[in-house]
Amino acid sequence: MTSRVSRAELSAAERALRSRIAQIASNERFLRGTLSERSSKCGKPNCRCANGEGHASLYLVQNHGGTVRQLCIPKMLQDPVRQAVGEFQEMQRLLHEVSELEWKRFLARKG
Ligand SMILES: [Zn+2]
């Protein structure tokens, strides 16, 4: 068995999954990690945060080879980063689905 698939052996559903993967891979930014919203007080006594809610900040948290690292995301990048994190998750979900189909194909062949 070669590792190459022929389009003919793929169901329409699997072809659609693979096209979506290719589309994300070539057109979208993606970032692995989880987003965490935190609020903090800046420490300035006259700031509005002293009495009320803290300043909201967004962090991207990532497990990197066993250690956790994080990035503080500036306001102007929050939307694109949220988008990129979503794309990564979708990509991962799609890859799992295709792998699952491959698993079933493999089982079917063995018998
Ligand atoms: Zn403040």
Boltz pocket constraint, residues with backbone or C-beta under 6 A from the ligand:
constraints:
  - pocket:
      binder: B
      contacts: [[A, 40], [A, 41], [A, 42], [A, 43], [A, 44], [A, 47], [A, 48], [A, 49], [A, 50], [A, 55]]
      max_distance: 6.0
